Amino acid sequence: MTQVQFLLLAFSEGFLRFGRRVYPDVVNFASNPFGGFVGR
C-alpha cells in the first residue's frame, strides 16, 4: 500500500465516521448515489 492510498483510506474512513454522526443522508448518498435518488 502506498502512502497516497493510505492517506485516501484514512481520509475516507474519518469522513464516513464523521458523516454517520452528522450527515447520515450525505453518507448514504456517497455510498449509493443512484439508489438515493431512486429510493425517494
N, CA and C atoms as an extended XYZ file, in Angstrom:
120
Properties=species:S:1:pos:R:3:atomname:S:1:resname:S:1:resid:I:1 pbc="F F F"
N         0.852       -1.205        0.000 N   MET     1
C         0.000        0.000        0.000 CA  MET     1
C         0.884        1.250        0.000 C   MET     1
N         0.626        2.137       -0.908 N   THR     2
C         1.429        3.351       -0.971 CA  THR     2
C         0.935        4.371        0.042 C   THR     2
N         1.730        5.417        0.237 N   GLN     3
C         1.353        6.442        1.213 CA  GLN     3
C         0.090        7.170        0.765 C   GLN     3
N        -0.028        7.385       -0.547 N   VAL     4
C        -1.214        8.079       -1.062 CA  VAL     4
C        -2.467        7.261       -0.802 C   VAL     4
N        -2.394        5.958       -1.067 N   GLN     5
C        -3.558        5.094       -0.824 CA  GLN     5
C        -3.925        5.097        0.655 C   GLN     5
N        -2.905        5.091        1.519 N   PHE     6
C        -3.169        5.091        2.954 CA  PHE     6
C        -3.844        6.388        3.375 C   PHE     6
N        -3.382        7.505        2.823 N   LEU     7
C        -3.982        8.791        3.174 CA  LEU     7
C        -5.427        8.864        2.697 C   LEU     7
N        -5.669        8.375        1.482 N   LEU     8
C        -7.043        8.381        0.976 CA  LEU     8
C        -7.942        7.501        1.830 C   LEU     8
N        -7.421        6.345        2.224 N   LEU     9
C        -8.206        5.430        3.049 CA  LEU     9
C        -8.498        6.054        4.412 C   LEU     9
N        -7.486        6.666        5.007 N   ALA    10
C        -7.671        7.288        6.319 CA  ALA    10
C        -8.648        8.458        6.228 C   ALA    10
N        -8.551        9.239        5.161 N   PHE    11
C        -9.446       10.382        4.995 CA  PHE    11
C       -10.883        9.923        4.808 C   PHE    11
N       -11.079        8.930        3.944 N   SER    12
C       -12.437        8.450        3.685 CA  SER    12
C       -13.030        7.811        4.938 C   SER    12
N       -12.201        7.094        5.694 N   GLU    13
C       -12.687        6.468        6.927 CA  GLU    13
C       -13.110        7.534        7.931 C   GLU    13
N       -12.272        8.560        8.089 N   GLY    14
C       -12.605        9.643        9.016 CA  GLY    14
C       -13.847       10.398        8.561 C   GLY    14
N       -13.970       10.597        7.253 N   PHE    15
C       -15.127       11.316        6.728 CA  PHE    15
C       -16.400       10.525        6.963 C   PHE    15
N       -16.339        9.206        6.745 N   LEU    16
C       -17.525        8.380        6.941 CA  LEU    16
C       -17.927        8.357        8.410 C   LEU    16
N       -16.951        8.257        9.301 N   ARG    17
C       -17.286        8.245       10.735 CA  ARG    17
C       -17.915        9.564       11.147 C   ARG    17
N       -17.375       10.671       10.626 N   PHE    18
C       -17.934       11.988       10.926 CA  PHE    18
C       -19.318       12.126       10.295 C   PHE    18
N       -19.441       11.664        9.058 N   GLY    19
C       -20.701       11.804        8.336 CA  GLY    19
C       -21.830       10.993        8.950 C   GLY    19
N       -21.502        9.811        9.488 N   ARG    20
C       -22.564        8.987       10.079 CA  ARG    20
C       -23.173        9.674       11.288 C   ARG    20
N       -22.383       10.485       11.986 N   ARG    21
C       -22.923       11.186       13.150 CA  ARG    21
C       -23.691       12.429       12.735 C   ARG    21
N       -23.143       13.171       11.771 N   VAL    22
C       -23.674       14.499       11.483 CA  VAL    22
C       -24.551       14.537       10.236 C   VAL    22
N       -24.120       13.852        9.189 N   TYR    23
C       -24.855       13.912        7.921 CA  TYR    23
C       -25.135       12.513        7.381 C   TYR    23
N       -26.039       11.762        7.992 N   PRO    24
C       -26.337       10.400        7.518 CA  PRO    24
C       -26.816       10.378        6.068 C   PRO    24
N       -27.571       11.388        5.659 N   ASP    25
C       -28.051       11.414        4.273 CA  ASP    25
C       -26.892       11.566        3.300 C   ASP    25
N       -25.891       12.358        3.682 N   VAL    26
C       -24.730       12.558        2.810 CA  VAL    26
C       -23.957       11.257        2.660 C   VAL    26
N       -23.827       10.519        3.759 N   VAL    27
C       -23.099        9.248        3.707 CA  VAL    27
C       -23.864        8.247        2.855 C   VAL    27
N       -25.186        8.215        3.005 N   ASN    28
C       -25.992        7.299        2.194 CA  ASN    28
C       -25.857        7.646        0.715 C   ASN    28
N       -25.847        8.925        0.405 N   PHE    29
C       -25.702        9.354       -0.982 CA  PHE    29
C       -24.311        9.002       -1.507 C   PHE    29
N       -23.293        9.167       -0.669 N   ALA    30
C       -21.920        8.885       -1.098 CA  ALA    30
C       -21.719        7.392       -1.347 C   ALA    30
N       -22.354        6.559       -0.529 N   SER    31
C       -22.167        5.112       -0.670 CA  SER    31
C       -23.059        4.537       -1.769 C   SER    31
N       -24.169        5.226       -2.087 N   ASN    32
C       -25.088        4.711       -3.105 CA  ASN    32
C       -25.754        5.897       -3.806 C   ASN    32
N       -25.016        6.583       -4.694 N   PRO    33
C       -25.524        7.839       -5.265 CA  PRO    33
C       -26.827        7.677       -6.040 C   PRO    33
N       -26.941        6.604       -6.834 N   PHE    34
C       -28.151        6.458       -7.649 CA  PHE    34
C       -29.307        5.910       -6.820 C   PHE    34
N       -29.012        5.044       -5.869 N   GLY    35
C       -30.061        4.485       -5.029 CA  GLY    35
C       -30.747        5.553       -4.196 C   GLY    35
N       -30.005        6.610       -3.849 N   GLY    36
C       -30.584        7.690       -3.064 CA  GLY    36
C       -31.684        8.405       -3.834 C   GLY    36
N       -31.459        8.581       -5.131 N   PHE    37
C       -32.478        9.251       -5.933 CA  PHE    37
C       -33.661        8.330       -6.174 C   PHE    37
N       -33.377        7.077       -6.496 N   VAL    38
C       -34.442        6.131       -6.825 CA  VAL    38
C       -35.290        5.825       -5.598 C   VAL    38
N       -34.664        5.786       -4.421 N   GLY    39
C       -35.386        5.397       -3.209 CA  GLY    39
C       -36.334        6.461       -2.711 C   GLY    39
N       -36.173        7.719       -3.173 N   ARG    40
C       -37.004        8.785       -2.608 CA  ARG    40
C       -38.212        9.079       -3.461 C   ARG    40
